[in-house]
Amino acid sequence: MKAVPEAYHGVWQRTLLRLSDGTEDTTTRVFWLQSAHLHADLRIPDPAPKLPLERAAQAGFAGLTEASLGRCQWHRIIDFHPDSGTDIGNMQFVSSEEVHETALDDSYLEIWQRLPASRGPVAELWLRSADGSGRQACLLRAGDYFFFAADRPQRLAPGRSLLTYLQHENVGNAEHLLGCELTFGRISGAEQPWQILFSTLPAASGSLFSVPADAAHWDALPVAWLGVNSPEHGWRPAPLPSLQPLTEETLV
């Protein structure tokens, strides 16, 4: 799979969403980390929702990215809202640190600015559950930031929204339904190493790793038990997922 152009590498924070009807959002905390092949995205309202039904307002996803300097497509493999589709946007770099994303039908504009501390090495690791359950996760790095994403322990059938599931399931099952983890933080520039800054899961706090972890030795990181809902037998590294590439006609 072709690598994403280096111009995209880093962590991008959305500063504005404007819809075609004039509606704007400048308060939702949105972060997109882009590595050579993978992306992860987190969207949390401010203030952060706490009750299960409120937490359905969160969003985020992770997967493969195919891009040219003019267009980008994000293939969602892990998704907080199941089956929410694939994103394609027209991308205009107004500077090296700011990119404007517009919908193909002009229904929205998103302005993204790169976080300065995200300039630096990028690294990516795709993970699969060692118990054969098919669960997937990934750990990404851009400069001094990390992003961990893992799909939920309970697979949801297509055709129903997350909110619909939450409205019809008992409260005890809500945490399983909401268990898709998207966790974003700093590797060394915060109060502690690998400090979690934002997550879809309230239980994700403190440090991502419970033991010392050196980002300089990416392939040796202790990833087996990452996350709030790690699989029974842990995670193990896996090849990147594969997708049919975009055609040259699509990426213009």
N, C-alpha and C positions, 0 to 999 in steps of 0.2 A: 504493500500500500504506500502511495506517495506521501511523503512527509508534508505537514502543514508549513507554509512559509514562515520563516523566523520572525517576520513582522508581527505575527499574532502571538508569539510565545510570551507568557507572563500571566499575571492576574489582572483582569479588567473589572472595574467597578462601574456599574451603571449609574449615571447621574440624572438621567431623564428618560422617561417613557412618555411619548405623546401619541395618542390615537388619532385617527382621521377625523373623529368628531370633536377634537379639541381637548378631550380629557387628558390630564397629565398626572404622572406619578413621580415624585421626587423623594419619597420617604421609604419605600420598600428597599431593604438592604439586599442588593444583588451583586454577586461575585461570580466571575467566570474565569476559571484557570484553564489555560491552553498549553499543552505540551506538544511534542512532535507529531503525535497521532491521536491522542485522547483529549477529551475535555471533561470538565465537571462544572456544574452550575448550581447555585444556591440562591433562593429568593425567600426572604423572611420579612413579614410585615413588621413595622415599628409602631407600637410596642409588640414584642414577641407574643404570639398566642400561647395560651396555656391549656385550656380545656380541649378535649379530643376533637369536638366539632370545629372549634376555632382553628386548630392546627391543620385542618384541611385547607386553610388559606395559604399555607406554605407551598413551595414548589421547588423543584430541582431535578437534575438528571445528570447522567454521565454516559459517555460512549465514544464513538469514533467521529472524527472530524475530517471532512474533505473540503479543501479550500483553494481558491486562487486569491490574488489580491483584490479582486472585484466582487467575489461571491463566496459565501460560506454555507456549508450544510452540516448540521449537527445530527448524527444518528443516535437516537436515545436508546441505549441498551438497558440501563438502570434508570428507573423513573419513579419519582415520588407519586405522581399521578399516572397510573398504568395506562398504556396505550394512548398517550397524549400526542403521538405522531412525531414527525420529523420536521425540523426547522430548516428553512432556507432563507437567507437574507442577502441583500445587496450590501456590500461593505465599501465605505469610502474613508480612507485614512486622511483626515484633515491635518494631521501631524503624526510623527512617529508615536506619540503618546495618547492620541485620541482618534477613535474610529466611530463613524456613524453607520448604524445598521438600519436599513429600511426594508419593509416587506416588499415582496415581488408585486403585490397589488396596492402598494402605498397605504396600507391600513395602519401602519405604525412607524414611528421613528424611535430608535434607542441610541442614546449617546453613551459611549464607554470611554473611560479613562484608565490608563495603565497605572497600577500602584508601583511607585519607584522601587521599592524593595523587592519587587517580583522580577526585576531584571537580573539575569544570572543563569545558572545551570537549570535546565529542565530535565526531568526524569519521570518515568512512568512504569507502572507495574500492574499487570492485570492478574486477578486472583480468581480462583474457583474453590468451592467448598471441597474438602477432602473426603466428605462422606458420600459423594456421588449424588447429592440432592439437586445439583444443577445451579445452586446459588452462585452469583458472581459479585465481584467487588473490584475496586481499583484504588491505587495510591499514587498520587501525582505530586510533583514538585515543580515550582517555578521560583527561582531565587530563594528568598527566605520564607516562602509560603508553601503550605501543603494542603491537599484536599483528599479526604478519604470518602469513598462512596461504596455502599453495599445495598443490594436489594433486600427486600423484606423477607423474614422467615416464612411467611405465609403467602404463597403464590395466589394472586387474584385472577379470577376468570375475566376475559375480555367482555366488553359490552356494558359494564356498570362503572360509574364514577366512584372515586374514593369516598366522596361525601355520601353517596347512596349507600355504600357498604356501612359507613359509620352510623347512618340513621337507622339501619335495619339489623345491626348486630348488637349483642349485649356488650355492656361497658367493659367487662373483663377481657373481651377480645379486641378492644380498641387499640391497645398498644401493639398487637401483632399486625393489625391493619396499617398502623402508622409507622411500622418498624423499618421503613426504607431510610437508611442513614446517609446523610450528606453533611459532612463535617469539615470545616474550614478553619485554618489556624496558621500560627507562625512557628517556624522551626527553631530559631534561636533569638529572635528580636523581641520576645515578650518576657513576662515575669518568670517563666520556666520554659525549658526546652519542649518543643512540640506542643505548645499551648493551644488548646481549642478556643477559638473566638466565637464561632457561630455554628449551630447544628440544628437539623430538623428534629433531633431527639433531645429533650430536656436532660436526660440522664448522661449525655455526652458532655463532660466537663473536665477541667484539669488538663492532664497531658494525654496525648494520643497513645503513647507507649508507657507501660508500667515498669519498664527496664530501660537502661541507657540505650540510645539508638543514634548512630552516627550517620547523618545524611550523606557524608562523603563516601560511605560504603553502602550504596543503595541496594545492591544485590544481596547484602548480608543483613538487612533490617529484619527484626523479629516480627514478621507480619502474621504469623499463624493465628493469633488470637485478637486481631484488631477489631475494634468496634464494640458497640453495646450488645449487639445480637450476633456474635460470632457463631459459626456452625459448630455442631457437637464435636467434630474432629478437626476443627480449625480450617484455615485457608492455606492454599498452596499456590505458588506462582504458576501461571498458565500463559500460553501464547496469546497475543492480541487477537480479538475476534476479527473475522473477515467479513467484508461486504463487497457487493458489486461496486466498482468505482463509478463516479460520475463521468458522464461523457464530456468531451471537450466543448460540446454545444451548451451544456448546462453550466459549466464553470467558465464564465466569461467576465 
